[in-house]
Amino acid sequence: MIKVAHNLPSSEYPAGPLPDELVHDTSIERILASVRGHLGVEIAFVSRYVGDSQRELTHVSTDLDLPMGPGFREDREDSYCWHVLQGHLPELICNPADFPLTNQLAITDFLPVGCHVNTPLRLADGTVWGSFCALGREPDRSMNERDLKILKSFASLAAERIESSLEKEISLREARKRVESMLDGHGVSTFQQPIVSLATGEPVGVECLSRFPDLTKRGPDAWFEDAEMVGLGKELELTAVQCALDSLTHLPAGIYATLNVSPQTVASGALRELLAATEISNLVVEITEHCQVADFEELAREIEALKPHARIAIDDVGTGYSGLRHIVDLRPDFIKMDMVLTRGIETDPARKAMTAALVRLAHEIGCTVVAEGIETEGEASTMQKLGVDCGQGYLYSRPLPVVAAQQFLLGHGKPA
């Protein structure tokens, strides 16, 4: 036998806990049970190499009462698997007595090992993640290369399941690192998109929009989705709010600024604490909603507590879950009509009817209506005729860096 070099996994990931999805993968359990049945042996298992010196059983299939199961670790040099990988033992062993090295391994007599079929588990990049093994407690001279090929076929199926799970786990870990790198605020910038009065054409406010590195590859939505996925949604939103507040120190008098926050972050109370500590006035909390609110009563109570610090806007009205209940029960100061209602409204009777109904409801409760996504004079004119108060969109200006937005608001800039 010759010793060969192998690309073993780094210790960063394999030493940590396995993803629950992999631990409880019933497909791997079925694969192991099938290989036992095909080979007629009592034990089949998957193991992985961890750290610099150990291997760990991850999945075990047997009807025996064994003293080791999933999670059992031992020095890798005490295992058949490691010596097979190193070329010290063959992948197919019909009788351990044929090889002097097996007498030095305690497991030979402990189980005992009678026959042993093993192959390394390799990931797509060639990394040896661990091993796939089947063994019987009695020697079996009838085992042959065909049995080894059967085992390798099952091993390839198990490797696919393992790699799929690891890719998801690695993706989550990378997403967490990306989000955590933004939480000090240094990587987050704020752009401002003007909001104008449809009656006068004068700017009345700005919406603060967060921007992150690699904007052309990953938009803001992707960053917030990553944050939510790894449990840091509130933290990233509050970082974005703080960056937005920092951008408002020179906001012209009479201009309000809206801050985008999810219902979950509002309900947590953390936003109220942040706004209570700021001296900036004329703020609007724009509640963005792309999923159902888990506890509407809790959200309503927190919104009421927010009102001394900011006015309230409900975003995406006309789509998603922002229904009439939110308008009636939360009594916002603004409703922002989703751009889906804006597109082509001048020629669409249904959009006109829905907009007119929303305007009537909003004005009955003293609420200002803002139409998002206005891009044409026709859309702006129709919205004004229907009673919509304000507009926002590329017709007036794209989102602008803070200095350019100030110039626009002061009348020194031109719509982008």
C-alpha positions as CSV (number, residue, x, y, z in Angstrom):
1,M,0.0,0.0,0.0
2,I,1.2,3.5,-0.7
3,K,0.3,6.6,1.3
4,V,-1.5,9.3,-0.8
5,A,-2.2,13.0,-0.1
6,H,-5.8,14.0,0.3
7,N,-7.6,17.3,0.4
8,L,-9.2,17.1,3.9
9,P,-11.9,19.6,5.0
10,S,-10.7,22.7,7.0
11,S,-11.5,22.5,10.7
12,E,-13.7,25.7,10.6
13,Y,-16.9,24.0,9.5
14,P,-16.6,20.3,10.3
15,A,-15.7,20.7,13.9
16,G,-19.0,22.5,14.5
17,P,-22.5,21.1,15.0
18,L,-24.1,19.5,11.9
19,P,-27.1,21.2,10.4
20,D,-30.3,19.8,11.8
21,E,-31.4,19.1,8.2
22,L,-28.5,16.8,7.8
23,V,-28.7,15.2,11.2
24,H,-32.3,14.2,10.6
25,D,-32.0,13.4,6.9
26,T,-34.2,10.4,6.4
27,S,-32.8,9.9,2.9
28,I,-29.4,9.0,4.3
29,E,-31.0,6.7,6.8
30,R,-32.8,4.9,3.9
31,I,-29.5,4.7,1.9
32,L,-27.7,3.1,4.8
33,A,-30.5,0.6,5.4
34,S,-30.5,-0.3,1.7
35,V,-26.8,-0.9,1.6
36,R,-27.1,-3.2,4.6
37,G,-29.8,-5.2,2.9
38,H,-27.9,-5.5,-0.4
39,L,-24.6,-6.6,1.3
40,G,-26.2,-8.7,4.0
41,V,-24.3,-7.0,6.9
42,E,-25.3,-5.8,10.3
43,I,-23.9,-2.3,10.4
44,A,-23.7,0.7,7.9
45,F,-22.6,4.2,8.8
46,V,-21.5,7.6,7.6
47,S,-18.7,9.4,9.4
48,R,-17.0,12.7,9.0
49,Y,-13.5,14.0,9.8
50,V,-13.4,16.7,12.4
51,G,-10.6,19.0,13.5
52,D,-7.1,17.7,12.9
53,S,-7.3,14.3,14.5
54,Q,-10.8,12.9,15.0
55,R,-13.6,11.3,13.1
56,E,-17.3,11.4,14.2
57,L,-20.1,9.0,13.4
58,T,-23.0,11.1,11.9
59,H,-25.5,8.4,10.8
60,V,-25.7,4.8,11.9
61,S,-28.0,2.0,10.7
62,T,-28.0,-1.2,12.7
63,D,-30.4,-3.5,14.6
64,L,-27.6,-4.2,17.1
65,D,-27.3,-2.6,20.5
66,L,-24.0,-0.8,19.8
67,P,-22.1,1.3,22.4
68,M,-21.5,4.0,19.8
69,G,-24.0,5.9,17.7
70,P,-24.3,9.3,15.9
71,G,-22.1,11.8,17.6
72,F,-19.5,9.3,18.8
73,R,-16.0,10.5,18.2
74,E,-12.6,8.8,18.3
75,D,-9.1,9.4,17.1
76,R,-9.2,8.9,13.4
77,E,-6.1,6.7,13.4
78,D,-8.0,4.2,15.5
79,S,-10.5,3.6,12.7
80,Y,-10.4,1.4,9.6
81,C,-11.8,4.4,7.6
82,W,-8.8,6.5,8.1
83,H,-6.3,3.8,7.1
84,V,-8.4,3.0,4.0
85,L,-8.2,6.7,3.1
86,Q,-4.4,6.7,3.6
87,G,-4.0,3.6,1.5
88,H,-2.9,1.4,4.5
89,L,-5.9,-0.9,4.1
90,P,-8.0,-1.8,1.1
91,E,-11.6,-0.7,0.6
92,L,-12.8,-4.3,0.6
93,I,-11.8,-6.5,3.5
94,C,-13.3,-10.0,3.6
95,N,-11.4,-11.0,6.7
96,P,-9.4,-8.6,9.0
97,A,-7.0,-11.4,9.8
98,D,-5.5,-11.0,6.3
99,F,-4.0,-7.7,7.3
100,P,-1.6,-7.3,10.3
101,L,-2.6,-3.6,10.8
102,T,-6.2,-4.6,11.8
103,N,-4.8,-6.4,14.9
104,Q,-3.5,-3.0,16.2
105,L,-7.0,-1.5,16.0
106,A,-9.1,-2.0,19.1
107,I,-12.4,-1.9,17.1
108,T,-11.5,-5.2,15.4
109,D,-12.1,-7.2,18.5
110,F,-14.5,-4.8,20.2
111,L,-17.4,-5.1,17.7
112,P,-15.9,-7.5,16.4
113,V,-15.2,-6.6,12.7
114,G,-15.6,-9.7,10.5
115,C,-15.8,-8.1,7.0
116,H,-15.5,-4.4,6.1
117,V,-16.4,-2.4,2.9
118,N,-15.5,1.3,2.9
119,T,-15.1,4.2,0.5
120,P,-14.2,7.9,1.2
121,L,-17.0,10.4,0.9
122,R,-15.8,13.2,-1.4
123,L,-17.5,16.5,-2.1
124,A,-17.7,18.0,-5.6
125,D,-14.5,19.9,-5.1
126,G,-12.6,16.8,-4.2
127,T,-12.6,17.4,-0.5
128,V,-12.8,14.2,1.6
129,W,-15.6,14.9,4.0
130,G,-15.6,11.5,5.7
131,S,-16.4,7.9,4.8
132,F,-19.2,5.6,4.0
133,C,-18.9,2.1,5.5
134,A,-20.7,-1.2,5.8
135,L,-19.4,-4.1,8.0
136,G,-20.4,-7.5,9.2
137,R,-19.4,-9.2,12.4
138,E,-18.3,-12.4,10.7
139,P,-15.7,-12.8,7.9
140,D,-17.2,-13.2,4.4
141,R,-15.0,-14.5,1.6
142,S,-17.9,-14.2,-0.9
143,M,-17.7,-10.4,-0.9
144,N,-16.2,-9.1,-4.1
145,E,-15.6,-6.0,-6.3
146,R,-19.3,-6.0,-7.3
147,D,-20.2,-5.4,-3.6
148,L,-17.7,-2.6,-3.4
149,K,-19.3,-1.0,-6.5
150,I,-22.7,-1.3,-4.9
151,L,-21.4,0.4,-1.8
152,K,-19.8,3.2,-3.8
153,S,-23.1,3.8,-5.7
154,F,-24.9,4.3,-2.4
155,A,-22.1,6.4,-1.1
156,S,-22.4,8.8,-4.0
157,L,-26.1,9.3,-3.2
158,A,-25.2,10.0,0.4
159,A,-22.5,12.5,-0.7
160,E,-25.1,14.4,-2.8
161,R,-27.4,14.8,0.3
162,I,-24.5,15.9,2.5
163,E,-23.2,18.4,0.0
164,S,-26.7,19.9,-0.5
165,S,-27.1,20.4,3.2
166,L,-23.6,21.9,3.6
167,E,-24.1,24.3,0.8
168,K,-27.2,25.7,2.5
169,E,-25.3,25.9,5.8
170,I,-22.3,27.6,4.2
171,S,-24.7,30.0,2.5
172,L,-26.3,30.9,5.8
173,R,-22.9,31.4,7.4
174,E,-21.7,33.7,4.6
175,A,-25.0,35.7,4.8
176,R,-24.5,36.2,8.5
177,K,-21.0,37.4,8.0
178,R,-22.2,39.9,5.3
179,V,-24.9,41.3,7.5
180,E,-22.7,41.5,10.6
181,S,-20.2,43.5,8.6
182,M,-22.9,46.2,8.1
183,L,-24.0,46.5,11.7
184,D,-21.5,49.1,12.6
185,G,-23.1,51.4,10.0
186,H,-19.9,52.0,8.0
187,G,-21.0,50.1,5.0
188,V,-24.6,51.5,4.9
189,S,-25.3,54.8,3.1
190,T,-28.6,56.7,2.8
191,F,-30.2,58.0,-0.4
192,Q,-33.2,60.3,-0.4
193,Q,-36.1,60.3,-2.9
194,P,-38.2,63.4,-2.9
195,I,-41.9,63.4,-2.4
196,V,-43.8,66.2,-4.0
197,S,-47.3,67.8,-3.7
198,L,-49.3,67.0,-6.8
199,A,-51.2,70.3,-6.5
200,T,-48.1,72.6,-6.4
201,G,-45.2,70.4,-7.7
202,E,-43.2,71.5,-4.6
203,P,-41.3,69.0,-2.6
204,V,-42.8,68.2,0.8
205,G,-40.7,65.2,2.0
206,V,-38.1,62.6,1.3
207,E,-38.1,58.8,1.7
208,C,-34.8,57.6,3.2
209,L,-33.5,54.5,1.3
210,S,-30.6,52.4,2.4
211,R,-27.8,51.5,0.0
212,F,-25.2,48.7,0.5
213,P,-22.0,47.7,-1.2
214,D,-22.2,45.9,-4.5
215,L,-25.5,47.6,-5.3
216,T,-25.4,46.3,-8.9
217,K,-25.1,42.7,-7.7
218,R,-27.2,42.7,-4.6
219,G,-30.0,45.2,-4.0
220,P,-31.2,46.4,-0.6
221,D,-34.0,43.9,-0.6
222,A,-31.5,41.1,-0.8
223,W,-29.6,42.5,2.2
224,F,-32.7,42.7,4.4
225,E,-33.8,39.3,3.3
226,D,-30.4,37.9,4.3
227,A,-30.7,39.6,7.7
228,E,-34.1,38.2,8.3
229,M,-33.0,34.7,7.2
230,V,-30.1,34.7,9.8
231,G,-32.1,36.3,12.6
232,L,-30.6,39.8,12.3
233,G,-33.5,41.6,10.6
234,K,-34.2,44.0,13.5
235,E,-30.5,44.8,13.9
236,L,-29.9,45.7,10.3
237,E,-33.1,47.8,10.1
238,L,-32.1,49.7,13.2
239,T,-28.6,50.3,11.7
240,A,-30.3,51.6,8.5
241,V,-32.6,53.9,10.6
242,Q,-29.6,55.3,12.5
243,C,-27.7,56.0,9.3
244,A,-30.8,57.7,7.9
245,L,-31.2,59.9,11.0
246,D,-27.5,60.8,10.6
247,S,-28.3,62.0,7.0
248,L,-31.0,64.4,8.1
249,T,-29.0,67.0,10.0
250,H,-29.4,69.5,7.2
251,L,-32.9,68.7,6.0
252,P,-34.7,71.9,4.9
253,A,-37.4,73.3,7.3
254,G,-40.8,72.0,6.6
255,I,-39.7,68.8,4.8
256,Y,-40.5,65.5,6.5
257,A,-38.4,62.4,6.2
258,T,-39.8,58.8,6.1
259,L,-37.9,55.9,7.6
260,N,-38.7,52.3,6.4
261,V,-39.2,49.8,9.2
262,S,-40.9,46.4,9.3
263,P,-43.9,45.7,11.6
264,Q,-41.7,43.2,13.6
265,T,-39.1,45.9,14.4
266,V,-41.8,48.4,15.3
267,A,-43.5,45.9,17.6
268,S,-40.2,45.1,19.3
269,G,-40.1,48.6,20.9
270,A,-36.5,49.1,19.8
271,L,-37.4,51.8,17.2
272,R,-39.3,53.8,19.8
273,E,-36.3,53.8,22.1
274,L,-34.1,55.0,19.2
275,L,-36.4,57.8,18.1
276,A,-36.9,58.9,21.7
277,A,-33.2,59.6,21.9
278,T,-33.0,61.8,18.7
279,E,-33.6,65.5,18.5
280,I,-34.7,65.3,14.8
281,S,-38.3,66.2,14.3
282,N,-40.7,65.9,11.4
283,L,-40.2,62.2,11.0
284,V,-42.5,59.6,9.5
285,V,-42.2,55.9,10.2
286,E,-43.2,54.1,7.0
287,I,-44.2,50.6,7.9
288,T,-43.2,48.2,5.2
289,E,-45.2,45.0,5.0
290,H,-44.6,42.0,2.9
291,C,-46.0,39.3,5.2
292,Q,-48.8,39.0,7.7
293,V,-48.4,40.7,11.1
294,A,-48.1,38.0,13.8
295,D,-49.7,40.1,16.6
296,F,-51.7,43.0,15.3
297,E,-52.8,44.2,18.7
298,E,-49.1,44.4,19.9
299,L,-48.3,46.4,16.7
300,A,-51.2,48.8,17.2
301,R,-50.1,49.5,20.8
302,E,-46.5,50.2,19.8
303,I,-47.6,52.4,17.0
304,E,-49.6,54.5,19.4
305,A,-46.6,54.8,21.6
306,L,-44.5,55.9,18.6
307,K,-46.8,58.8,17.7
308,P,-45.1,61.3,20.1
309,H,-41.9,60.8,18.1
310,A,-43.1,60.4,14.5
311,R,-46.1,60.3,12.2
312,I,-47.1,56.9,10.8
313,A,-47.3,55.8,7.1
314,I,-48.6,52.5,5.8
315,D,-46.7,51.3,2.7
316,D,-47.8,49.1,-0.2
317,V,-51.5,49.9,0.2
318,G,-53.4,48.1,-2.5
319,T,-51.2,45.0,-2.5
320,G,-50.1,42.3,-0.1
321,Y,-51.4,42.4,3.5
322,S,-51.8,46.1,3.8
323,G,-55.6,46.0,3.9
324,L,-58.4,48.2,5.1
325,R,-58.1,47.0,8.7
326,H,-54.6,48.5,8.9
327,I,-55.9,51.8,7.7
328,V,-59.0,51.9,9.9
329,D,-57.5,50.5,13.1
330,L,-54.0,52.0,13.0
331,R,-55.2,55.5,11.8
332,P,-52.0,56.4,10.0
333,D,-51.1,59.9,9.0
334,F,-50.1,58.7,5.4
335,I,-51.0,55.9,3.2
336,K,-48.6,55.1,0.3
337,M,-50.3,53.5,-2.7
338,D,-48.2,50.8,-4.2
339,M,-46.8,51.5,-7.7
340,V,-48.9,48.6,-9.0
341,L,-51.9,50.9,-8.8
342,T,-49.9,53.7,-10.5
343,R,-48.8,51.9,-13.6
344,G,-51.0,53.0,-16.6
345,I,-53.8,54.3,-14.3
346,E,-54.8,56.9,-16.8
347,T,-56.3,54.2,-19.1
348,D,-57.4,51.6,-16.5
349,P,-60.9,52.0,-15.0
350,A,-60.3,49.5,-12.2
351,R,-57.2,51.2,-11.0
352,K,-59.0,54.5,-11.1
353,A,-61.9,53.1,-9.1
354,M,-59.7,51.6,-6.4
355,T,-57.6,54.7,-6.1
356,A,-60.7,56.9,-5.8
357,A,-62.1,54.6,-3.0
358,L,-58.8,54.8,-1.1
359,V,-58.7,58.5,-1.4
360,R,-62.2,58.9,0.0
361,L,-61.4,56.6,2.9
362,A,-58.1,58.3,3.7
363,H,-59.5,61.8,3.6
364,E,-62.4,60.8,5.8
365,I,-59.9,59.9,8.6
366,G,-57.6,62.8,7.9
367,C,-54.9,60.8,6.1
368,T,-52.6,62.1,3.3
369,V,-52.3,59.8,0.2
370,V,-49.0,59.4,-1.6
371,A,-48.8,57.6,-4.9
372,E,-45.5,55.8,-5.5
373,G,-43.9,55.0,-8.8
374,I,-45.1,58.0,-10.9
375,E,-43.1,58.0,-14.1
376,T,-45.3,59.9,-16.6
377,E,-47.2,63.1,-16.8
378,G,-50.4,61.1,-17.5
379,E,-50.0,59.2,-14.3
380,A,-49.4,62.3,-12.3
381,S,-52.4,64.2,-13.9
382,T,-54.8,61.3,-13.3
383,M,-53.7,60.9,-9.7
384,Q,-54.2,64.6,-9.0
385,K,-57.7,64.5,-10.6
386,L,-58.6,61.5,-8.3
387,G,-57.6,63.5,-5.2
388,V,-54.2,61.9,-4.5
389,D,-52.2,64.4,-2.4
390,C,-48.6,63.7,-3.2
391,G,-46.5,61.7,-5.6
392,Q,-43.1,60.0,-5.7
393,G,-41.3,58.5,-8.6
394,Y,-38.8,59.0,-11.4
395,L,-41.0,61.7,-13.0
396,Y,-39.7,64.0,-10.2
397,S,-36.5,62.4,-9.1
398,R,-34.6,59.2,-8.6
399,P,-33.2,58.5,-5.2
400,L,-30.4,60.9,-4.7
401,P,-27.3,61.1,-2.5
402,V,-27.9,63.4,0.5
403,V,-26.2,66.5,-0.9
404,A,-27.9,66.2,-4.3
405,A,-31.3,65.7,-2.5
406,Q,-30.7,68.9,-0.5
407,Q,-30.1,70.8,-3.7
408,F,-33.2,69.4,-5.2
409,L,-35.3,70.3,-2.1
410,L,-33.9,73.8,-2.1
411,G,-34.7,74.3,-5.8
412,H,-31.1,74.2,-7.0
413,G,-31.3,70.8,-8.6
414,K,-33.3,69.3,-11.4
415,P,-35.2,66.1,-11.4
416,A,-33.0,63.1,-12.3
